[in-house]
């Protein structure tokens, strides 16, 4: 299953929710009739359909089947929204879904191991690889100049960081 968003908060008294999308295709993913797997706080998942959808300030506001009022919607605050991986749209060459990069081992062009991708922050041109380091998170901009080799099939990313970037990330994480 691939994460496509997270319920942020309720909107109004009729069970609508704001969604923080984690997809480049929010208009399609959160359209009326779309099927979503909604994570419950107890670790269970429930399949729900989008029954109403609109956008407010660029964010989806949706109603889900079985969620009729504000109390039911509040119970979903923070819930992940997922879809089966086989329902994802094929991406153009050189672009990747975040879930494909999680778990990739990262090394520099000279073969030095950096770590394993634990998360992707941001979206689009502002995306960054998050790699746990000894002194904190290492953040690597996800751009071709710094990530010349991305091979999700073999779970490997080769980076060409400018001098000092890896050390800057380590020092910056200590000072948070």
Residue, then its C-alpha position, 0 to 999 in steps of 0.5 A: x500500500x502506498x500513502x497518498x495523504x493524511x487526514x489533517x483535521x475536521x472541516x465543519x459539522x457534516x463529517x468533512x475532513x482536510x487532507x494533507x496530500x502526499x501525491x502529485x495527483x490530488x485531483x484524481x486521488x481524492x475525486x468523488x468515487x475514489x477508494x481509499x484505505x483509511x488507517x484507524x488509530x488501533x492499527x486496523x484499516x477500513x476501505x472508504x469511498x470519497x463521497x464529496x470532494x473540493x479544494x480549499x486553498x489548494x488542499x482537498x476537503x473530502x467526505x468519506x463513506x460512513x463518516x456522517x458527522x464531526x465526531x466521526x471525522x475527529x476520530x480520523x484525525x491523523x489517519x493515513x490514507x493509502x491505496x494499493x501500489x498497483x493503482x498508482x499511475x506509471x511515472x515518467x522516466x527519472x521520477x519516483x514514488x517516495x515509497x520506492x526510495x524508502x529503504x534504499x541504501x545511500x552511498x557517495x560516488x566513491x563508495x562511502x556508505x552514508x546510510x539508508x533512506x528513512x523518509x522523504x521530506x517535502x515535495x516536487x523540487x523541494x524533496x529531500x532524502x532523510x537518512x539517519x546519521x550518528x549525530x542526527x538526520x542527514x538531509x540530501x536534496x533530491x535533485x539529479x546533480x546530487x543524486x546521479x544514480x537512483x536505482x529503486x529496483x536494487x534499493x541503491x542511491x548514489x549521491x555526489x554531495x558538495x564538500x561539507x554537505x554531509x558534515x553540515x547536516x550532521x552538525x545542524x541536527x545536533x543543534x536542533 
